[in-house]
Amino acid sequence: MTVTIWHNPNCSTSRKVLEALRGRGLEPAVVEYLKTPPDRAALTSMLERMGAKPSDILRRRGNDELLAGGPDDQALLELMLKHPVLIERPIVATPKGAVLCRPAERLEEVL
């Protein structure tokens, strides 16, 4: 099974999900999205796979200044492209779909 995780190694939930994948014998493609941010096509594609809008994967915590004025989803997409820290993690994609694994137990939805 092909598995991809948008991962932040500094995040305990992201590390937990990566460990759970490896514990099942899966070696996912690890995308450290803060080091290698997604381009518009990748972010849009992931949102489509998730059936989600940018606001559904928005990391609000610690980003008040970037989110001032309550941007709409199109503006959020632009902000996420410029500031990938706004993308909540971890996101896992498999042939069964893609999901934001918060809480980590949501991983089961795509395995």
N, C-alpha and C positions, 0 to 999 in steps of 0.2 A: 504494500500500500504506500502510495506517495503521500507524504505528510510535510507540511510547511508550517513553521511557527514564526510569527513576528514576535521577537523576543527582546527583553531588556534584562541583561544579567544582574542588574542592580535591584530588580523587583522580585520579592520572595514568591509571589504568586506565579510569575513567569518561570522562575526556577523550578517551582513545584510541578508545574504542568510539563515542562521539559523532562524532568525526572520521571514523571508518570508515563510519558511516551516511551522513554528509553526502558523503563521497567516492563513495558509490554513488548520489548524487542524491536521497537520502531526507532529508526535513526532519522529524525526529521531534517529537512533543509532548514537551517537556522538563519533567519534574517534579523540581524541586529539593526532594526529600523532607525535607531537614533544615529548609528554610524553610516548606514546606507539607506537614506530615506526613500520611500516609494515615490515613483513619479506619478503623474496624474493618471495614466493608464492603469498602473498597478493598484493604486488606491481605489479608483473607480471600479475596477474589476473585483477587488476584494469586497467592497461594499455590495456589489451586485450579487456575488456568491453568498453573502450573508443575508441578503434581503434587507439591508439596513441603510440608514441615512447617516451622514456624518455625525449628527447629534447623538446617534446610538452608540458610537465608539469614542465619544469625546471624553478625554481625561480632564475633568474640571479642577481637581485638587492641585493647588499650587499654581494655577494658571489664570488667576483673576484678572491680571493686567491685560493679558492677551485676549481675554473674553469680554472685556468692557464693551458695553453697548448691546450685548445679547445678539451676536451675529446669527443670521439665518443659515440654512444648510449650505447654500452655495458659498457664502462667505466663510463658513467653517471649513469647507473643502479647501479653499485657498489658504486659509490659515494653517491647516494641517500639512499642506505641501511645503509651506515656508517654515513651520515650526512642528516637526514630527513629534515633539514631546506632548502635543495635544492628542495624540492617538493613544487610546487606552490599550493595555496589553494584559495578557498575551492573546493574540489571535491565532487560531489554528485552522488550517485548511486541509481537508482530505477529499477523496473522491465523493464522500457522502455530503460534503458541504463545508461551510466555514462558520466559526463561532468565536465570539469574544468569551474567553474562559474566565469569567468573573461571575461567580466563584469558580474555582478550579474544577469543581465537579461537572461543570458544563462540557468538559472535554468529552464525556461519554456520548454526547449528542452527535458527534461526528466520527466516532470509532465503531 
